[in-house]
Amino acid sequence: MTLQTRTEADENRVNMGNVSIVLVRPKHSGNIGSVARCASNTDVEHIIVVDPREIDREEIDKMATHAAKQVVEKIRCVYSLDEALASFQYVVGTTARRGGSNLRGAIMSSTDLGAAIAPVSRVNRVALVFGPEDRGLTNRELQRCHIIAGIPTSENFTSLNLSHAVMIVCYELFSWRGEHPAPPRIPRLASSVELEAMYDSLRDLFLKIDFINAENPDYWMVAVRNLFSRTTLRARDVKIIRGICRQVERYGEGKTSGSRKQNKNLDIPPGDPYKIPKATNQAGGIRPQSDTTISAGKGKRRSPAEEYGGKS
């Protein structure tokens, strides 16, 4: 996929050329074809299908119609969501749920997506992620997203056909026009791969220093993800955070002392904070001693994350 840039005349629109549709574990090939037709209707050129139950090209072509042939030809199938999102800088998850403590922040209405995505889409690739027809995206999958969007429906029946949901979201983006001068352009953001590597580094560090509960670290990392989701991190920002994690670990191991030696160990010239080498994510992560972190509860010691932030 080639990153596309907007002209000045298009600054108040969503750059649909940088928007892609990601279908996670779709069950029916006909729905994939219908989604391809929706994509063609709204100038979306790329569809990525994650671990589909079936791929029946004849059924896909039938539902897509001849007009969406070019979109169908570009459909890419991958095995995991990680692989699907690797090249995207901004990820929008979708859900039919109304909210809950396990979801990241508030659910944005699909009618407000255009204003949120327009400035991002100018120089960043945006993924619209849709879950399987029967269950939707899992909490873990939604945690991978910068924002979560829902489509306003009757409270009596919130479920939509997959292609209908895709059409509504894509239409909201395609038809959006800013009524005011375009907001400042958002710079190139960190990719999904870079963000996940950062979260892995933070998770490993927090476990090593006993900041999060080792019995359920992913639960406490939701709060960390929520914290960073409220901002837009660039690749440079992620490198700095991972460099800090690496240096804290080295300091804890007694391998550094003093700022000049610290720079030497990290191969960073004095005064240059940005040339931070990639941190290596240790297989299986870093774990604290088994007797250092205990679940929160009556008569049990609370982890620092619980002391500072309470329950996520």
C-alpha positions as CSV (number, residue, x, y, z in Angstrom):
1,M,0.0,0.0,0.0
2,T,1.3,3.4,-1.0
3,L,0.8,6.3,1.4
4,Q,-1.2,9.1,-0.3
5,T,-1.1,12.8,0.5
6,R,-3.9,15.3,0.1
7,T,-3.8,18.6,-1.8
8,E,-4.6,21.8,0.0
9,A,-8.1,21.8,-1.5
10,D,-8.8,18.5,0.2
11,E,-7.5,19.4,3.7
12,N,-11.1,19.4,5.1
13,R,-11.9,15.8,3.9
14,V,-10.8,12.4,5.0
15,N,-8.1,11.0,2.8
16,M,-9.8,7.8,1.8
17,G,-6.8,6.7,-0.1
18,N,-5.0,6.1,3.2
19,V,-7.9,4.2,4.8
20,S,-8.1,0.4,4.7
21,I,-10.7,-2.1,5.9
22,V,-9.6,-5.0,8.2
23,L,-12.0,-7.9,8.6
24,V,-11.2,-10.1,11.5
25,R,-12.2,-13.8,11.2
26,P,-15.2,-13.2,8.8
27,K,-17.4,-16.3,8.5
28,H,-18.9,-15.9,5.1
29,S,-17.2,-15.2,1.8
30,G,-20.3,-13.4,0.6
31,N,-19.8,-10.8,3.3
32,I,-16.3,-10.2,2.1
33,G,-17.6,-9.6,-1.4
34,S,-20.3,-7.2,-0.1
35,V,-17.6,-5.3,1.9
36,A,-15.5,-5.0,-1.3
37,R,-18.5,-3.4,-3.0
38,C,-18.9,-0.9,0.0
39,A,-15.2,-0.1,-0.3
40,S,-15.5,0.6,-4.0
41,N,-18.5,2.9,-3.3
42,T,-16.4,5.0,-0.9
43,D,-13.0,5.1,-2.5
44,V,-11.4,2.6,-0.1
45,E,-8.8,0.6,-2.1
46,H,-7.6,-2.0,0.3
47,I,-9.1,-4.8,2.3
48,I,-7.2,-7.1,4.7
49,V,-8.9,-10.3,5.8
50,V,-7.6,-11.9,9.0
51,D,-7.9,-15.7,9.5
52,P,-11.2,-16.1,7.5
53,R,-13.2,-19.3,8.0
54,E,-13.5,-19.7,4.2
55,I,-12.4,-18.0,1.0
56,D,-14.8,-18.8,-1.9
57,R,-13.7,-16.5,-4.7
58,E,-16.8,-17.2,-6.8
59,E,-19.0,-16.1,-3.9
60,I,-16.9,-13.0,-3.3
61,D,-17.0,-12.0,-6.9
62,K,-20.8,-12.6,-7.0
63,M,-21.5,-10.3,-4.1
64,A,-18.9,-7.7,-5.0
65,T,-20.2,-7.3,-8.6
66,H,-18.0,-6.4,-11.5
67,A,-17.7,-2.7,-10.4
68,A,-15.6,-3.8,-7.3
69,K,-13.3,-6.1,-9.3
70,Q,-10.2,-4.0,-8.7
71,V,-10.8,-3.9,-4.9
72,V,-11.3,-7.7,-4.9
73,E,-8.0,-8.3,-6.8
74,K,-6.2,-6.4,-4.0
75,I,-7.7,-8.3,-1.1
76,R,-4.9,-9.6,1.2
77,C,-5.3,-12.5,3.6
78,V,-3.2,-12.8,6.7
79,Y,-3.1,-15.1,9.7
80,S,-3.1,-12.6,12.6
81,L,-4.2,-9.1,13.6
82,D,-0.6,-8.2,14.3
83,E,0.3,-8.9,10.7
84,A,-2.7,-7.0,9.4
85,L,-2.0,-3.9,11.5
86,A,1.8,-3.8,11.1
87,S,2.0,-0.9,8.6
88,F,-0.8,1.3,10.1
89,Q,-0.2,4.3,12.2
90,Y,-3.8,4.7,13.4
91,V,-6.3,2.0,14.2
92,V,-10.1,2.4,14.7
93,G,-11.9,-0.5,16.3
94,T,-15.7,-1.0,15.9
95,T,-18.2,-2.5,18.4
96,A,-21.9,-2.9,18.9
97,R,-21.4,-2.8,22.7
98,R,-22.5,0.3,24.6
99,G,-19.5,0.4,26.9
100,G,-18.0,-1.3,29.9
101,S,-15.0,-1.3,32.2
102,N,-13.0,-3.5,29.9
103,L,-13.3,-1.2,26.9
104,R,-10.7,1.5,26.2
105,G,-12.3,4.9,27.1
106,A,-15.6,6.1,25.7
107,I,-17.1,4.7,22.5
108,M,-17.1,7.4,19.7
109,S,-20.2,7.6,17.5
110,S,-19.5,6.8,13.9
111,T,-21.0,10.2,13.0
112,D,-18.0,11.9,14.8
113,L,-15.3,9.7,13.1
114,G,-14.7,12.1,10.2
115,A,-13.6,15.0,12.4
116,A,-11.3,12.7,14.3
117,I,-9.7,10.9,11.3
118,A,-9.5,13.7,8.7
119,P,-6.3,15.3,10.1
120,V,-4.7,11.9,10.9
121,S,-5.4,10.5,7.4
122,R,-3.4,13.2,5.6
123,V,0.0,11.5,6.2
124,N,-0.9,8.3,8.1
125,R,-2.4,5.0,7.2
126,V,-5.7,4.3,9.0
127,A,-7.2,0.9,9.6
128,L,-10.9,0.4,10.2
129,V,-11.2,-2.9,12.1
130,F,-14.4,-5.0,12.1
131,G,-14.9,-8.2,14.0
132,P,-16.6,-11.5,13.1
133,E,-20.3,-11.4,12.3
134,D,-21.5,-13.2,15.5
135,R,-19.3,-11.9,18.3
136,G,-17.4,-8.8,17.1
137,L,-13.9,-7.9,18.3
138,T,-12.6,-9.2,21.6
139,N,-11.5,-6.9,24.4
140,R,-7.9,-7.7,23.7
141,E,-8.4,-6.8,20.0
142,L,-10.1,-3.5,20.9
143,Q,-7.2,-2.6,23.2
144,R,-5.0,-2.5,20.1
145,C,-7.0,0.4,18.7
146,H,-6.5,4.1,19.2
147,I,-10.2,4.8,19.3
148,I,-13.4,2.6,19.4
149,A,-16.4,3.5,17.3
150,G,-20.0,2.4,17.5
151,I,-22.9,2.9,15.2
152,P,-26.1,4.5,16.7
153,T,-28.9,2.0,16.5
154,S,-32.1,1.1,18.4
155,E,-31.4,-0.1,21.9
156,N,-33.8,-3.0,21.1
157,F,-31.5,-4.4,18.5
158,T,-27.9,-3.2,18.1
159,S,-26.5,-5.9,15.7
160,L,-25.8,-5.0,12.1
161,N,-24.8,-7.1,9.1
162,L,-21.1,-6.9,8.6
163,S,-21.2,-5.2,5.2
164,H,-23.9,-2.8,6.5
165,A,-21.7,-1.7,9.4
166,V,-18.7,-1.2,7.0
167,M,-20.9,0.8,4.6
168,I,-22.1,3.2,7.4
169,V,-18.6,3.8,8.8
170,C,-17.0,4.3,5.4
171,Y,-19.9,6.6,4.3
172,E,-19.4,8.8,7.4
173,L,-15.7,9.2,6.5
174,F,-16.3,9.6,2.7
175,S,-19.0,12.2,3.1
176,W,-17.4,14.3,5.9
177,R,-16.6,17.9,5.2
178,G,-15.0,20.2,7.7
179,E,-17.0,23.4,8.2
180,H,-14.0,25.3,9.6
181,P,-10.4,25.8,8.5
182,A,-8.5,22.6,8.6
183,P,-6.8,21.7,11.9
184,P,-3.0,21.5,12.1
185,R,-1.7,18.4,10.2
186,I,-0.9,15.5,12.5
187,P,2.6,14.3,11.8
188,R,3.5,10.7,10.9
189,L,2.7,8.5,13.9
190,A,4.3,5.4,15.2
191,S,3.1,2.2,13.5
192,S,1.2,-0.6,15.3
193,V,4.3,-2.7,15.4
194,E,6.3,0.0,17.1
195,L,3.6,0.7,19.6
196,E,3.2,-3.0,20.5
197,A,7.0,-3.3,21.0
198,M,6.8,-0.3,23.3
199,Y,4.0,-1.8,25.4
200,D,6.0,-5.1,25.6
201,S,9.0,-3.1,26.9
202,L,6.9,-1.3,29.5
203,R,5.2,-4.5,30.6
204,D,8.5,-6.3,31.1
205,L,9.9,-3.3,33.0
206,F,6.9,-2.9,35.2
207,L,7.0,-6.6,36.1
208,K,10.7,-6.5,36.9
209,I,10.3,-3.5,39.2
210,D,7.1,-5.0,40.8
211,F,4.9,-2.1,39.6
212,I,2.1,-4.2,38.3
213,N,0.6,-7.4,39.6
214,A,2.4,-10.4,38.1
215,E,-0.7,-12.6,38.4
216,N,-2.6,-10.5,35.8
217,P,-0.3,-8.0,34.1
218,D,-2.4,-7.6,31.0
219,Y,-5.3,-6.3,33.1
220,W,-3.1,-3.5,34.5
221,M,-1.6,-2.7,31.1
222,V,-5.0,-1.7,30.0
223,A,-4.6,1.5,32.1
224,V,-1.2,2.1,30.5
225,R,-2.7,1.7,27.0
226,N,-5.5,4.1,27.9
227,L,-2.9,6.6,29.1
228,F,-1.0,6.6,25.8
229,S,-4.1,6.3,23.6
230,R,-5.0,9.9,24.7
231,T,-2.1,11.2,22.8
232,T,-0.5,10.5,19.4
233,L,3.0,9.0,19.6
234,R,5.5,9.4,16.8
235,A,8.1,6.8,16.1
236,R,10.7,9.0,17.8
237,D,8.6,9.1,20.9
238,V,8.4,5.4,21.1
239,K,12.1,5.0,20.7
240,I,12.7,7.3,23.6
241,I,10.3,5.4,25.8
242,R,11.9,2.1,24.9
243,G,15.3,3.6,25.5
244,I,14.2,4.7,29.0
245,C,12.9,1.2,29.8
246,R,16.2,-0.4,28.7
247,Q,18.3,2.1,30.7
248,V,16.2,1.6,33.8
249,E,16.7,-2.2,33.5
250,R,20.4,-1.7,33.1
251,Y,20.6,0.7,36.1
252,G,18.7,-1.9,38.2
253,E,21.2,-4.5,37.2
254,G,24.1,-2.3,38.3
255,K,25.5,-1.9,34.8
256,T,25.4,1.9,34.7
257,S,26.6,4.8,36.9
258,G,26.7,8.4,35.8
259,S,25.3,10.1,32.8
260,R,28.5,9.9,30.7
261,K,28.8,6.1,31.2
262,Q,25.1,5.8,30.6
263,N,25.4,7.4,27.1
264,K,28.4,5.2,26.3
265,N,26.4,2.0,27.1
266,L,23.5,3.1,25.0
267,D,25.7,4.3,22.1
268,I,24.1,7.8,22.4
269,P,26.4,10.8,21.8
270,P,26.1,13.3,24.7
271,G,23.3,15.8,24.0
272,D,21.6,13.6,21.4
273,P,18.5,12.0,23.0
274,Y,17.0,10.6,19.8
275,K,19.6,8.0,18.5
276,I,18.3,5.2,20.7
277,P,19.0,1.7,19.5
278,K,16.2,-0.8,19.2
279,A,15.5,-2.6,22.5
280,T,15.5,-6.4,22.3
281,N,12.3,-7.9,23.7
282,Q,13.3,-10.9,25.7
283,A,11.4,-14.1,24.9
284,G,8.8,-14.7,27.5
285,G,9.3,-11.3,29.1
286,I,10.9,-10.4,32.4
287,R,9.3,-11.7,35.6
288,P,9.9,-10.6,39.2
289,Q,10.6,-13.0,42.0
290,S,7.6,-15.2,42.6
291,D,7.2,-14.0,46.2
292,T,7.4,-10.2,45.5
293,T,4.0,-9.4,44.0
294,I,0.7,-10.5,45.6
295,S,-2.9,-9.9,44.5
296,A,-4.6,-7.0,45.9
297,G,-7.2,-7.8,48.6
298,K,-7.9,-8.0,52.3
299,G,-4.7,-8.8,54.1
300,K,-2.6,-8.7,51.0
301,R,0.0,-6.2,49.8
302,R,-1.1,-4.0,46.9
303,S,1.2,-3.5,43.9
304,P,2.4,0.1,43.2
305,A,0.0,0.3,40.2
306,E,-2.9,-0.4,42.6
307,E,-1.6,2.2,45.1
308,Y,-1.3,4.9,42.5
309,G,-4.1,4.2,40.1
310,G,-6.6,2.0,41.8
311,K,-8.5,-0.4,39.6
312,S,-8.3,0.1,35.9
